[in-house]
Amino acid sequence: MKLARRLDHIDPFYVMECAKAARAIAASPACDPALGGEPMIYLNIGEPDFTAPAAVIAAAEVALRAGRTQYTEAMGLPALRERISQWYAHHWGLDVPARRIVVTAGASAGLQLVCQALFEDGDEVLMPDPSYPCNRHFVAATGATARLVPTTPAMRFQLDAEAVRAHWQPQTRGVLLATPSNPTGTSIAPAELARIVDVVREKGGIAIVDEIYQGLSYDPAFEACALALGDDIVSVNSFSKYFSMTGWRLGWLVLPQALVEPVERLAQNLYICASSLAQHAAIACFDAESLAECETRRAAFRERRDFIVPALRKLGIDIPVMPDGAFYAWADCRRHAAGSWDFAMRMMQTAHVALTPGKDFGPAHANTYFRLSFATSMPQLQETVRRLTRELDR
């Protein structure tokens, strides 16, 4: 079968390949408690161990029983877009009108829509290395090139204005940033983000900011919203992480007004609308009780971070930049292995702890770093440390 050439630029998603290997080992006698084995601990997938807030689940039940399952507008339910707009006003003090908000089938669909609307053959988009692999593949699927710019711990593994200016070429169309970031859990300082946006404007480009972990920030110095920098910013957001609605596949975009109609046109043709049931349920995300529940969970994620990062450092696994958001630690395994792939496979086989090697996130740190997700319970993290201590002390 002849395949489209664009697939030559789409790498496998190694996170999922690792997950397959972990499931295979988990099914073996070594992980069977009935045979004296220890169950696999999964720290490889970026998914909260919480489910949707109680009010959201109740709203979904009401919508389902009432038969509210028909198509919605491609832009999303007006009531949901209005609630998102109100959230920006109340939480961030920003005037983000509902007409600039597009509800999407997850942040992934939002990124696909934006990239399809903006990029084409010959364009380049600057992104940090490391970064979430699917983001660069959304760019590649349009025929454009994701230009990965190597970063360092001193840069918080993020792009800065100096790097953007230095790597901007005639074919550069814009930047795609994530703050907080997957896989590093680090954010761009608000003042630095403003400088980046100034460079992009000076060059006549577009700034796209992935803010899907925006609600999961643990340091006030980095808690910010890119939309405060102007109406020309594209913000990508999601109900998956802060609201723990991963499988509901629901996200949203905030767009410059000129981009709204083109994105709406694409959405109408590519997927008609996001899940109507998920949309009706998500309105309840912004109820006071739901937000209080999500804040309690944020405190739990912070407690987990404050446990696992020092524990890993004591084991000789360096985390050069404390994650200030999301639920990831970007960890250096050089003291224990020649490469992160070998380290992750060995820990999966001997400690029965699933980790994600750096291969997915870009070449600059692929061999040195692995990602650990602390989006699981404290007892699981404590058991992880016990097992890693056992294996690394041998």
Buried (B, 14 or more C-beta within 10 A) or exposed (E): EEEEEEEEBBEEEBBEEBBEBBEEBBEEEBBEEEEEBBEBBBBBBBBBBBEBBEBBBEBBEEBEEEEBEEEBBBBBBBEBBBBBBEBBEEEBEBEBBBEBBBBBBBBBBBBBBBBBBBBEEEBBBBBBBBBBBBBBBBBBBBBBBBBBBBBEBEBBBBBBBEBBBEBBEEEBBBBBBBBBBBBBBBBBBBEBBBBBBBBBBEBEBBBBBBBBBBBBBBBEEBBBBBBBBEBBBBBBBBBBBBBBBBEBBBBBBBBEEEBBEBBBEBBEEEBEBBBBBBBBBBBBBBBEEBBEBBEEBBEBBBBBBEBBBEBBBEBEBBBBBBBBBBBBBBBBBBEBBEBBBBBBBBBBBBBBBBBBBBBBBBEBBBBBBBBBBBBBBEEBBEBBBEBBEEBBEE
